[in-house]
């Protein structure tokens, strides 16, 4: 080498050295500049992956999920090894050998930066993606990329490779709100990550590069290309063999959207639970993976939803058809795509699907569904029953032809009805029998056993034969205009077992169980009667059911309360007055008790004094209360006289499954000694003819809030429920409320054929509200029907016609298979024979009534009515009151 060449080489080496030194100095300067702004890698060890809030029923049925990001974290040990290899083949096959940065990848990114002024792709290792996803933005700028490199080097120094890979597996965004591969496996395949095959693992491994571009649902062809490229990479890297490659590369694309399907429809419950969770945990409720287990029972909740929807639809059907929901322009009918888009924007409510009328015949309609099908609505599937709505009290005549009310472009509602194969076969046999036989033969000779389905043997034989296909029918209907609510409690501790706050949550988020304060009408009377029994009255006490007029400023100028129907019965026993719901008796009873005394007593059931009117109208249920407040009161009748507090959240688990909160509700303790019970102090009997005028109001009792604490309930006893009334009063009221069903306004419930049910109807002026609150010792349930704008529900509607059928449908399902339960009879309850006209004891005829032993009425004296409290001996009364009263003829009451 010549001297000249040697000098040039030395100069070149010095230039390279100087360049390297300058680069090192530049890198050091940038590092010194950026280092203070880099986050601490140690925080990655304690990182909390955003996991949504999930709401469950008590039997672990999912009823709600709240949170922007759908995530299900897993550990590296729970991740299939072959799937890890698919990720590394797709993203970073040198992951376990580099120090967090790929030089080749960075060189490629540098060339792109020089050529285009921006970084288009590549260069990012798994570690760099973790750095970006946890700490940095995705903005393609040089300073961000340099931060990413520095942070990746720092991460590699402080975390193990498995820790880094676990963060990547759980953090990366994979489309459709899925963060992390476990969540993505459920979204795209509806399965756990461990249950997928090699082709599906490769498909998922292709998502991080571009979740939209390589989405197997939105872009299956490009996703397939990406999957096959990853499979080839796995083959080249020796991760899989040739057979695995061939079998996987020919596998079809099986991905489809698997949204987190709810196991149970309970949106009002889910929303209530969400609010309570946010109250407990703040915004962390949406991200920290809490699992809220409610008190709701899935079977009862489903029965409640069906009962309320059916009851509202039945009520609505009695008041006429209001016409199509909307009418579309003729031009829109010609554009089928636009028509379908419009139908998809109309929500399905209560299972009723929207459809557009495309053609009208005299006795049928042709309608198009949102799935583009055109179906026929024959006359017998709802058209022939239509009577147009005029008002809540009037309907027009039945339609003679469909075109009287319908035209093409009308948006209507349909209910899908599936006729089972057995029912279709039965119909076919009946049709054949009618076609082959004369009318006389049909009436005289055809036996029920001709139907193969009429006997168990015939049914089994028919099942073995080839049955026809089930038939689908579509019936014309409409979304009810009225609304309703149903709530059911466990009487022993107030646990909410079922709650439906309206016809459909998608129609209205307004929860009428907790937010709709409406007048309960006569369903509030039992609390006035309970106060009377507690203070000295008996079920046989006589009160005059006669007209009364009040002139008081707080009740307007003149108040003339009336009974339903305008009739009056004269002197009436309390029992009979309650089951016949006589308004005048309730008013006179409250007048005798005194308003303040009645209000104080009502507080013992949990009612807030400030919500109750301070006038005699409260005897008729004039104070606005919610269904939840009413069912809390009725729970005391169901459990023997104890006040419980409704609660919904039973338990809250953290993301690891550990209990962080446990409800500690007030709980009835029937076995506890009497000394431990909080009883209401007894009072001396009052003069029935005296009207007490008490001045001033007591301070309202403070309502107990539900105790919720991070405690193990196995180590701490539940707080004891206080008494709302004495066991004797509770027992007598239970008997009186059972008579509401046996002999009074709740007689429709006799169809349930149970002796342990009781309750009270309620109807307000207008009428505007229909109620039924009732119970078995198994459950206490309140139902309400009315309009949100407080308009009348129709002059022929009552609690017994609108609300009671909903209660019956629900309670029939809820109590199915449960044995009858009755309150235990207290020791000092006795049964006496009385004259039903006077309420006094008699030895001749009469009826049986139950009394507290110290409040047995005096004997009859002809010519006058003595005091109802006897000064002489009590006698030896029978205690078999249930059998005695059941044997009495109804006309005696």
Steps between C-alpha positions, in 0.01 A plus 500: 500500500641836403552779745223695335253212532600445862432865580158484336408190701611662820298810417195284426536318827528829686190624322312184595621531856406866510158420353449226753607732780271770371216249476567377851509855626178578318336184633623581852374857472158384383491234770594756770231732360226237478583286805322719760176477301498121470261312731625254759506146367432376853141615456455222244525245780192648664317593180124452519361388169169666426238229550128585477249487783283190478163457670366153585187348647530300822533183288781661295307586184654803328253789487722795418848611396623857530833642387652624178749216469414133489784312665564163668859488632692170502848400618781380276456151648134499387597593143544212251863454396411466130310826512804675649704367209241638256535844661879491483495381138274790408652776710846423638669162445816631671313602816689268733843598358498882462520761770172669410603662171540346155785667306375364168153626570630843597711524186188425293307766689786748453497448125125568495551816705767632258299406192153619603547716807299259714525147636259280305547158663724255677782544741296431814582200713250354747678696774467824305128432445458450874676832563276675249175343617554566868676835497512669161277611216491336157596823326769435236756763604874466548498619862231242587701226331813598691304496828372157403856370444626640830204368693532157338862474609396600849216244505733221393733583789229488767248237381544141389411392148192309624380803693534716189319246283215467754450877493488489120249214492262683734543861384500505121190634319350244263183666368132483600574648846719197579823567689718196545487164325275327753226759447559487123457120501154546648411786265606327176444133584287490814755276672785507746847552347597144599208354304607638158693315230822590321330676207299716744809582706680614185198710401504674837877547490450707186271753669753723686660625178172661387181400688277660236684385187551143615170463682356157404143629538528830312767392249519119486702481173788717625484332841534164323811619313655623825417171675658290228814718499533445876455124456777502237724694739432243772595223258819677395596561863443135586209568734268265309551209261380456142184311595394765749563765239294323230206430732490859630552687175190332350279565803205734434456838668265425790513836680177687563396757754426356842392799702489442872152349499308559819367191673202681649293800393498730804611844376330696780679281756832537317469879496417513871798276579727714280406814692562334834837368381604850390390635838727244667805511272474816289617488138721203586181292489520512118863395469610286795311182414249495785236229493176606665278213613146619556218342699286451189392146416515427126186286496297757689639789296404335172153424636461863613595640160259270318218567747533878475524506121205263461293695750563833327426351158175351633397832655591680177296257293186589695523863394530480122752527220667841470608453139841469331803640681594709195429527128780500244506678166428290191846584361663328796318175426678479164844510665522167680846563645391827655182335626697225672738755655202691638347186651832413665504840666164427667567299817325173575294569814363226719573251225276691257674545164445798271384434142381706201173433323572439131152398378146505640226251413148509649577216745879504527821704501835439334784636712878510469724418794844641576660181361340578160242221528144578393235321709123483489279609789164321459178633646501258793847610617393825659327690219155363577526602866586863434272768644645850453596696810281803566584568865587299808126453548386439142585296190368506149327210320697200372667536162312361203796532265873551556513802270277694741804553722814392312687611188837417341780671690345454845745394771334240722603258777494121475537221752667182382316187611652154450253211481669179616522190282265314736241777477527511120447123487198531729350769277554285192324203660211715612467643151499151349237384747274792417540441129416128524210502743161661499397744768283239667775243507736757641259588782382148586773254409839668509672433831784692648718192476480519122773761535834317535616785723213448747670218697860455614531189288367678194727796562805273517393322182446831318843616606653195341327583173636765268365831625444802276723805529411768756308789348586866536218754522503878521222677691416869478529686830632830642737627767294585811460869579456430873791415725544280803738378766559185703731439793528194722688466831618223727296583814764371740775747406375731221704340219358610164421180309344660190461856372357635173475877474298528177380327187843512333822673606573596137171686491562689825784491752269648765485244782145510632582268791733754659422830326124510437334633817127445451199489730450141620128542568336233714812284504624737775200423726658194668752727672217708650318183606820365655535816705142458616554137606818598680320771693196306614264421213417145394404341170141499632488867599200678349551823304221684321530493121295814437548830313722761660587859404808696607548874481872555550736736328769237450247283317368780281168662598283189521606135477233239437673161482304218344505124473542336163153476349359762735344247740525482879466195726439667834661342812774267368763277659861595430571166331212545257582867446853407397421221256222710345726808509250740660642852491275650769610241755868574433447873541306464825761256627783745433295781652466299820868402508636845437718595204824538696462158661433341161801674341730390779376144467550507120864600554553163665437338160769716342283776353649847518281733703581792271342316205169437677223760492398645835127467443230235497546429129797276583241241607414471131862486382535859382875526573726429203715191558710274280437127447826430685374689805168316487652153473730577792191571711322182388807291580419563868163328455674208331771446763292533815544868577866593439635793302762416239686722255506414128849438366638396161878456535575178683872465433778670303808314383819655369678396181669216690172364632555618857202642692545872556146587615226295658145616576393478862122549481255526784382142543199350675583270787198288592695287745646791696371535858224749555726711720717574201216618279420867456127503564271795468375600846143397568227759556183498701180431303344816363138608501362420156274803506769746602683699234848581615646829386874490562701818468848518352705248308771271626845519350526257206690179563828473318488228234777244523718477196621161384826409676763407242851422620813305400414223745460124497139430596598160638683683777241765576129453561253700294330789679159409637189646334292716736130446551249714310205354691431236760477134392132499600421796275697346216310173536158665504588727204622196308161339556316814391713543187441137406130584504563767235577208269242257638207741511605843383650703217782250441279199423666442161800363690288203613602350164843437656338247736726594791400578854816688596457807277367837613501861385306812415389674184535873447332736254530879501262771381459521124585217518866579435688229687434129545688309772519162659737437787500154647705213627554146605747438782734400215486837318352849524411659165355832384368581153391833353338601169441853372613767256821696550313826435241412766206486258202274587529130428127455428188512714462121501857434611591421859783351696322167473473518119829662395763430769376182669527280184869592473550407865321170447706408192825575679417344836359188334838444334700609805315273745475203265620192685533679835292370791246722669638692796304679768596727786532327834204578726612697807418347838258773602278483191157347561195423285150607604153477352353847434188659360613641161258795535619616841851356532408370847540149635205273457411145584241466224600476132727779385850466358847436636753781545853513639604732783782574733414328828489834682269661242213254474170690455218487754191284467188616321240682708168550330373856484833679503863469388737471797869581487692260280740431784357248747540540874399143571672166437657406168360150473692220333509588130602267218844553345426327171421829330620401152275194473209676668506803274553297184181306577281808518256580218605809307162670536564545872776745411 
